[in-house]
Amino acid sequence: MFHFKSGAHHLKIRHKKMDKPIYKNQSSAQIINRKEVEVTAPDGEVFTVLCQIGAFLNEETQKQQLFELESLFDKNFSDNKEQMINNIWRDAMLFGIAGGVIGISTGTRHEDRARIGKRIKQLREARGIEGRDLARLAGIDAANLSRIENGKYSVGLDILSKIATALGKKVDLVDL
């Protein structure tokens, strides 16, 4: 049986009766139906995984497979969701997790990333600023700015504020 034990991504718990460490993942997975599992990553983003965990009749097997799927998300967790999903695919295939993963969604925040990235690009182009120049002003790598503009990279508030300031804007919460 295969387990990931990357220290930062597991909570170590001692079982009262057995005094053996039990590992708890930061990600959580639940069966939606025979073919779908919903996984919530450590940052709260939700992914749908097409796999056969729900088809297993043995509840203990289902729990073990869910744990291993959660472990994949913990081990490969990254703000760069495209890279994260690619790494999860690789590991799922290598280790035969989840009865064979056949699909993974882009996550629930993909639309927001794409919308924000598109707006940054619009503002940059309207000001006549090259991507590498905006990246330099914001103190980030030009390749990361490109990924942000294309909705492929989850940007933190600090970086988003730096980009906004460089474009003469500010980050604010607005009504939907």
N, C-alpha and C positions, 0 to 999 in steps of 0.2 A: 504494500500500500504506500502511496506517495503523499507527502505533506510538505507544504512550504513553511518554513519557520524563519522568515525574515523579521528580525526583532522589532522594528518600528511598527510593523503592521499587524502584530498579534498582541493580544492582551493575555498575560499568563495568569491562570487561575488555578488554585489548588482545590481538588475535590476533597471534601471532608472525610469520606469513607476510605479513599484509596491513597491519599497523599501523593498522587501522581499529578504532574502539571497537565492541565487541559488548556488548549489554545483556542481563543475566540477571535474570529476575524473582525476587522473594522467594517468591511463590506457585509451586506446582508442580502440573502437570496431567498426568494419564495417561488413556489410553483404556481403558475397561473393556470395552466392546463397541461395536457399530455405532451405538447410540443413547445411550450413557452415557459421561461423562467424570467422573473424580473429581479435584476440585481441593482442594489443601491450602493454606489461607490462611496469611499470615505468622505468625499466632498458633498455628498447628497445627490449627485447626478444619478438618474435612473436609466438603466439600459435594459433592453429586452434581448434575451438570448434564446435562439431557436435551438433546442436540443431535446434529448429523449428522457430527461430525468423524470418527468411526470408519468412516463410510461412504465417505469419500474414498479412492480407490484410490492416489493419488499420495502417497507417504510424505513428500515435501517439503511438500506442501500441508497434510498432517496436522500436521507440526511447526510450520508457520507459524501455523495456526489455534490450536494448543495454546498457543503463545507469546502470541498476541493475547488468548486467554481468561485466561491467567495475568496479563497486563497489566491486564485489566479488574478482576480481583480485587485487584491491587496498588493501582491507581489509586483504587478505591472502598473500600479496606479501612477498617473502622471497628469499634469495640467495639459499636456499635449495629447488630446484624446485620440487623434489619428494614430499616433505612435503606440499609445496604450492599447487600443483595440488590435492593432497589428501584432503586438507582443502577446496579447491574450490568445489570439488565433494560433500563433506559433506554439505556445505552450499547451494549448488544448489539444492540438494535433499530436505533439510530441508525447504527451502523457495520457492521451485517450480519455480526457475528462468529459464529464456530462453526457456519457453515452454518445459522444460525437457531436460537437458544436457544428450546426449547419448555417448559422446566421447570427450576427450581432448588430443591434441598432447603433446609430451614431450618438445616442444619448438624448436626454430631454432638453439640454441647453444648446444644442446645435443651432437651432433657429435664432436664438438670442445672439450667439457668437457671430453668426452670418450677418445678422442685421446690424450689429455694432461695427463689425469689420467693414461692411459696405459703407456705413456712414463715415467712418474714419477716412476711407479712401476717397469718398466724395469731397469731404472737407479739404483733404490734402491736395487733390487735383484742382479744386476751385481756387486754392491759394497759389497754385503753380509750384508746389514743393515736391521735389523728388523723394521717393521712398527712403533712400539711404540718408537724405538730409533730415527728414523727420525722425528717423531712427536715431541719428546722432543727437538731435536736439532733445529727444526723450531719454537718451542714455540706454538704448536697447540695441540689440543686434538687428541688422537690416532683414535678415532671413526671418527672424521672429515677427517683425512688423508685417512682412508679407504674409506669414501664416495667420496673423491676427486679422488682416484685411480680407483674407479669403475664408474666414470663419473656421480655420483649422486649429486654432490655438486659443485656449482659455486664458484670458488676460486678467490679472489681479487688479484691484482697485488702485494701488500705487502706480503701476505702469499706465493704466488707463488715464489716471489724473495727469501724469507727465505728458502723455500724448495729447490730451485735451488742452492742456496749458500751452504746449508748443503750437497748437492750432488756434490759439486765442479763444478757447472755450473752457467750460468747467463741467465736471460731472455732477449731476443732480438727480434726485428722484422726482419723477413726473407721474401724473395720473395716466393710467392705461387708456 
